[in-house]
Structure formats: structure tokens, C-alpha cells
Amino acid sequence: MVSSFSPLEAGEPIGVAALSGPVDAQRLRAGVEALQRWGHPVLVAPNVDADTGYMAGGDEERMEGLGWLLERGARVVVAARGGYGATRLLSRLQWSELVGRGIVFVGFSDLTAILNPLWMRGGGVQVHGPMVAAGLDRPGPAGRLAAVLRGDLVGGTLFRFPPAAVVRPGTVTGTALGGNLALLTSLLGTPFEVDLRGAVLFLEDVGEPLYRLDRMLTHLAASATFSGVKALMGGSLRGCRPARPTAAGWRRMLAEAAPPGAVVVAGLPFGHGADNRAFPIGATVQVDTDRGLVAWSG
């Protein structure tokens, strides 16, 4: 499947949706101010102040918040934060409407559960990257997200990595998919399971001990979910302790889970770490370990 990408246009409104956990007001304000500096009107969903314990309002309230943004013309919708709640909305989302409107979601972590299925249902390129109250207060990630949304990196380099990051060498071209390992695993056996054939699969996680990372990768490999994957690209493992054994174990487990011949690279700056560099979900990318780069094919 070849996915189109529609860059953010000058003056186009940007929506801020609270689809998952409750949002910290101070961090939200800082992220909204960062978006406003791009010169775009920023629309904030009415439920961003809601707090039902571990979600930003009930399912209906969060859906209504998204609908409010779409009714007001937001095509690019940036998640306020992750946490938990996106998977509860999957059966409620009007996928054909999202595809028809050309909606582009931006987020990571919990938003993995929306980015990948929307692309699979015919949506255009989505964006894995920082969220309004989770990273947009940092100039580096915010600037990188703006570059991705404006199309500045189409045909250019998304990531560079040193030889030490290469676990299994090679050059492959495929579709950039993935995000949070736990979320991808949670979609197995559901109508929203991600078809990874031909994928350059980006994987990251947060706060998971080594054995749980191992269990999830083993599950995905044993279920044949990885059978057509062209490359596994490991990202941040913030809070996955102890750090040094986990980093070494992550490299080993990625190599064990990857199908024969697949490229494996670890240590890329995306995910829950401070340097969360946005990249396109559903775009064609090339991985070249000789040159040490991941490029967005134009």
C-alpha cells in the first residue's frame, strides 16, 4: 500500500485531543504555546480538563472531544498525552470518516493503537512523535515534529546511527510502522491487529522489566506477526531497569525475534526518552546500515 502524505498548510488549524489519560494543565499549556508559535490556530478539545482517575473522561466524553475538533476543521490532531484509553475507543471510531477527511493523528505510546490501524484502513501517513503535554515543551522534539508535518523531511534523512547501533546489517526498503511494543501486542487477535508484512518496524517501550519485553517479542514472533518484517528498529527504553542489562538484552531479543534476513538496529532516538524524534507511520522508508541512516523515500 502506498500512502499519501498531506503536509500541514499555512494557517491550518491544529487540534489537541485528550484520548487517553488525564492531562497535566501546566504541561498542556506549555505544549499549546509551542504549537501556537508555529503560526497556526490551536483548537483544544473540551475534555482536556476531565479526570476520571486514569482517563481524560469517559469513553463518550473523549469521543465527543475528538468530534468537536473535527467539526471545527482540524485535520491534524495532536494527542495531549498517552497513558491509557485509546484502545477503548477503537470500536467507536468512525474509521471511514477519518480516512475521508484525511485526518493525521500525532502521538506515541498509547496512540500507537490508533496510528497503525488508521493507516491500515486506508488513511494517509500518520505521525509518531511528541504530544502536547508530553514532549512539545522541548525545542528539539517540537522543531522536528514541525519539520515532519510540513513535509520538510520527505525524501530526506529521518535518523542517523553509528555502527555500534547495528545488530544485523543490511539495506531494506519498507513501510514504517510500529511504536509502543505493549500496545502492538495488545492488538493481537483483534480487528485492529497490525499487518506487518513488508514493514520497517519501530519498537519502543517504557517502564517494562526485561522479561516482559522478552515475553512480548516472543509472543509476536511465535504468532508469526513478525514473519514478513523487513527490519526491526529499536527505540527508547526509558524506565526499563536495570538499564545496562536491559539495553544488551534488548539487542539480543530483537535479533532473536526478527525473521531471517531482517535488518536489526537498536538505540534510535524515538519513544519515551527526552529526544523523541517524530517519524511517519505508513510512509516508505529505507534503512541502510552501511551509511547508518533511515531515509524517508520521496
C-alpha positions in Angstrom: 0.0 0.0 0.0 1.4 3.4 -1.0 0.2 6.1 1.4 -0.1 9.8 0.6 1.1 12.5 2.8 -0.6 15.9 3.0 1.6 18.4 4.7 0.3 20.9 7.2 -0.7 24.0 5.3 -0.1 27.6 6.3 -2.8 28.9 8.7 -4.4 25.4 9.0 -5.9 24.8 12.5 -4.3 22.1 14.7 -6.5 20.1 17.1 -5.4 19.0 20.5 -7.3 15.8 21.6 -7.4 14.1 25.0 -8.0 10.5 24.0 -6.1 8.7 26.8 -5.0 9.7 30.3 -5.7 12.8 32.3 -3.6 15.8 31.3 -1.3 18.0 33.4 -2.5 21.6 33.0 0.9 23.2 33.2 2.5 20.9 30.6 -0.5 21.2 28.4 -0.2 25.0 28.5 3.5 24.8 27.6 2.7 22.5 24.6 -0.1 24.6 23.3 2.1 27.7 23.4 4.7 25.7 21.4 2.1 24.9 18.7 0.9 28.5 18.6 4.4 29.7 17.9 4.1 27.8 14.6 1.6 30.4 13.5 -1.5 28.1 13.5 -4.8 28.4 15.3 -4.9 25.8 18.0 -8.2 24.1 19.0 -8.3 22.3 22.3 -10.9 19.6 22.9 -13.3 20.4 25.7 -12.4 17.3 27.7 -8.8 18.1 28.3 -9.5 19.1 31.9 -11.5 15.9 32.6 -10.1 13.3 35.0 -11.8 10.0 35.8 -8.9 8.5 37.5 -6.8 7.1 34.7 -8.6 8.6 31.7 -9.5 12.1 30.5 -13.2 11.5 30.9 -15.3 8.5 30.0 -15.3 7.0 26.5 -18.2 9.1 25.3 -16.6 12.3 26.6 -13.3 11.6 24.9 -15.1 10.7 21.6 -17.1 13.9 21.8 -13.9 15.9 22.3 -12.5 14.4 19.1 -15.7 15.1 17.3 -15.7 18.7 18.5 -12.2 19.2 16.9 -13.2 17.6 13.6 -16.4 19.7 13.3 -14.3 22.8 13.6 -12.0 21.8 10.7 -9.0 20.2 12.5 -7.3 17.8 10.1 -4.1 17.4 12.1 -4.9 16.2 15.6 -2.1 16.1 18.2 -2.7 14.0 21.2 -2.5 15.8 24.6 -0.7 12.8 26.2 -0.7 9.0 26.3 -1.4 6.8 29.3 -4.4 4.5 28.7 -7.7 4.8 26.9 -7.1 4.7 23.1 -7.8 1.0 22.8 -11.2 1.6 24.4 -12.2 3.9 21.6 -11.2 1.7 18.6 -14.6 0.2 18.2 -16.2 3.6 18.4 -14.1 5.5 15.9 -15.6 6.2 12.5 -12.7 5.0 10.5 -14.2 5.8 7.1 -14.9 9.3 8.2 -11.3 9.7 9.5 -10.0 8.4 6.2 -12.3 10.6 4.1 -11.3 13.7 6.0 -7.6 12.9 5.6 -7.1 13.1 9.4 -3.5 12.9 10.6 -3.0 11.9 14.2 0.2 12.8 16.0 1.3 10.9 19.1 3.2 8.0 20.6 2.8 5.4 23.4 -1.0 4.8 23.8 -1.6 6.4 20.3 0.2 3.5 18.7 -3.2 1.8 18.8 -4.7 4.5 16.5 -1.9 5.4 14.2 -1.3 2.0 12.8 -4.9 0.8 12.3 -5.9 4.1 10.7 -3.1 3.7 8.1 -4.2 0.1 7.5 -7.7 1.2 6.8 -6.6 3.5 4.0 -5.7 6.6 6.0 -2.7 8.6 4.8 0.6 8.9 6.6 0.3 9.3 10.4 3.0 10.8 12.7 4.6 9.0 15.6 6.0 11.9 17.7 5.8 14.1 20.8 2.5 15.0 22.3 1.3 18.4 23.5 1.8 17.7 27.2 4.5 15.0 26.6 7.5 16.5 24.8 6.3 19.6 22.9 7.8 21.8 25.6 11.2 20.7 24.3 12.5 22.7 21.4 14.3 19.8 19.7 11.3 17.4 19.5 8.9 20.3 18.7 11.1 21.5 15.8 11.5 18.0 14.5 7.7 17.5 14.6 7.1 20.7 12.8 9.5 19.6 10.0 7.8 16.3 9.6 4.3 17.8 9.5 5.3 20.4 6.9 6.8 17.8 4.7 10.4 19.1 5.0 11.8 15.6 5.5 10.1 13.8 2.6 12.9 12.4 0.6 15.4 13.2 3.4 17.1 11.5 6.4 14.9 10.7 9.4 17.6 9.1 11.6 21.3 8.6 11.6 23.0 6.0 13.7 26.6 4.8 14.4 28.0 1.4 13.5 27.6 0.3 17.2 23.8 0.6 16.8 23.7 -2.1 14.1 22.8 -5.5 15.4 22.2 -7.2 12.0 23.4 -5.3 8.9 21.7 -4.8 5.5 19.8 -2.4 3.3 16.0 -2.7 3.0 13.0 -0.6 1.9 9.6 -1.0 3.6 6.7 0.7 5.3 7.4 2.5 8.6 5.1 1.0 11.2 5.0 0.4 14.9 5.6 2.4 18.1 4.9 1.0 21.5 5.6 -2.7 21.9 3.0 -3.3 24.6 0.3 -1.6 22.5 1.1 -3.5 19.4 1.0 -6.7 21.4 -2.4 -5.8 22.9 -3.9 -5.6 19.4 -3.2 -9.2 18.5 -6.3 -11.2 17.8 -8.5 -8.1 17.5 -9.9 -6.4 14.3 -7.2 -3.8 14.8 -4.2 -6.1 14.7 -1.5 -4.6 12.5 -0.4 -6.4 9.3 3.4 -6.1 9.5 4.3 -7.7 6.2 6.8 -5.6 4.4 7.3 -3.3 7.5 10.3 -1.5 8.8 9.0 -1.9 12.4 9.9 0.7 15.0 9.6 -0.6 18.6 10.0 1.2 22.0 8.6 0.9 25.5 8.7 2.4 29.0 8.9 1.0 32.5 8.9 -2.6 31.4 11.4 -5.2 33.0 13.5 -7.2 30.7 11.4 -10.4 31.0 8.3 -8.6 29.9 10.0 -7.2 26.8 11.2 -10.7 26.1 7.7 -12.1 26.6 6.1 -9.6 24.2 8.7 -10.0 21.5 8.5 -13.8 21.8 4.7 -13.6 21.5 4.8 -11.5 18.4 7.4 -13.8 16.8 5.6 -17.0 17.8 2.3 -15.7 16.4 4.0 -15.2 13.0 3.3 -11.5 13.3 6.9 -10.7 12.5 7.1 -13.2 9.6 7.2 -10.6 6.9 9.0 -7.8 8.7 12.0 -6.4 6.8 13.7 -4.6 9.7 13.3 -4.1 13.5 14.3 -0.7 14.7 14.7 -0.4 18.5 14.0 2.9 20.2 13.9 4.3 23.7 13.5 2.0 26.8 13.1 4.7 29.4 12.5 3.3 32.9 13.2 -0.3 31.7 15.5 -1.2 34.6 18.3 -2.1 35.2 19.4 0.0 32.2 22.7 -1.7 31.2 21.5 -5.3 31.1 18.2 -4.2 29.5 20.0 -2.4 26.7 22.1 -5.5 25.9 19.2 -7.8 26.3 17.0 -5.7 24.0 19.6 -6.0 21.2 19.7 -9.8 21.7 15.9 -10.2 21.9 15.3 -8.0 18.8 17.8 -10.2 16.8 16.1 -13.4 18.1 12.6 -12.2 17.3 13.5 -10.8 13.8 12.9 -13.1 10.9 15.9 -14.4 9.0 17.5 -11.8 6.8 15.8 -8.8 8.5 17.9 -5.8 9.4 18.1 -5.0 13.2 19.2 -1.7 14.6 18.9 -0.5 18.3 19.2 2.8 20.1 17.3 5.1 17.8 16.0 8.4 19.4 12.3 7.9 19.4 9.8 6.9 22.1 9.6 7.9 25.8 13.1 9.4 26.0 13.8 13.1 26.1 14.9 13.1 22.4 11.7 11.8 20.8 12.1 12.4 17.1 9.0 12.3 15.0 8.7 9.9 12.1 6.0 9.0 9.6 3.8 5.9 10.1 2.8 4.4 6.8 5.5 6.1 4.7 8.1 4.2 2.6 11.5 4.3 4.3 14.9 2.9 3.5 17.3 1.5 6.1 20.9 1.4 5.1 23.3 0.2 7.8 26.4 0.9 5.6 25.5 4.6 5.5 24.0 4.5 9.0 20.7 6.1 8.2 16.9 5.8 7.8 15.6 7.9 5.0 12.0 8.8 4.0 11.7 7.8 0.4 10.1 10.6 -1.7 
